[in-house]
Amino acid sequence: MLDLAIKSKNIIIDKSNYNGLLLVQDGRIADVVPADTAVACPVLEVGDRAVLPGVIDPHVHINEPGRTEWEGFDTATRAALSGELPRW
């Protein structure tokens, strides 16, 4: 079952731009489908904002050195690579 669909006119994959839905299942990217696809989950519409699935921001502020009891380089980079969505 899908958790969420993110709808954007600018989903960027392999240097191409798609108008579509990025589907999230179990906190991970499951698929990208055409924008008019019917889905049985909440849809977050972001208009023409760019969605860059799988891209990790290399300009991060990891709490190392210091405050590593809750985040260090190892845990922060593993979390980024996992593709997990934040649980706010």
N, C-alpha and C positions, 0 to 999 in steps of 0.2 A: 504494500500500500504506500502511496506517495505521501510525503510529509508536506510538501510545498512545491509550487511552480513559480518561477520568477520570469515575468514576461517583459521582454525588452525588444526594441527595434534594432538594437546594436549588440548582439551577442557575437563576440569575436572568437573565431576558432580557425587556426591554421591560416592566418592572414586574410580570412574571409569574414564578411559581416552578414549575420543572419537576423531576420525578424522572427523571433520564436519564443519558446518556453524552455527554460532550463529546469529540469525536473530533479527534485531532491527526494531521496529515499534513505531512511535510516541515517540521516545526517550527512549523506554523501551525494555527489552528482551522479544521477542515474542515466540521464539522457538529455539531449536537446532535440526538440521537435518543432514543427511549424507552429506559428502563433495561433492559428485557428483550431488547433487540436483541443478536443474536449477532455478535461481532466477532472477527477473527483477528489480535489484537495484545494486548500486555500491558494489563491493566486495573488502574488505581490507584483503589481504593475509599476514598473520603473520608467515607463515612457521611452525616451531616447537615450537614457543613461547607459553607458557602456557596461556590459557584463563580460568579465574575462575569466571564464571557468578554468581552473587549474593554475592561474597565475598567482605567484606569491610575491608580495611587496618586499623587495630586497632592502628597503630603508625601514628597518624595524628598530624598536627600542627594547631590547631584551635586558632584563634586570640582572645582568652579570657583568662585572662583579657587583655583589651586594644584592640583598633581598632574594637570594637564590633558594631560600627555603620554600618558595612557592613557584618560582620560575627561573630557570637557568637556560643557557644556550641549548643544551641537549633537549630539555622538555619543550622549549618554545619552537625549535626547528622541527622536532618530530610532530608537534601539533599542526604546524603549518603544512608540512608534507602530507599529513594524513587526509587533508581535504575536509576535515570535520568543520561543521558550522558551529559558531559560538552558541552556547546555551545561556542566554541572558535571562 
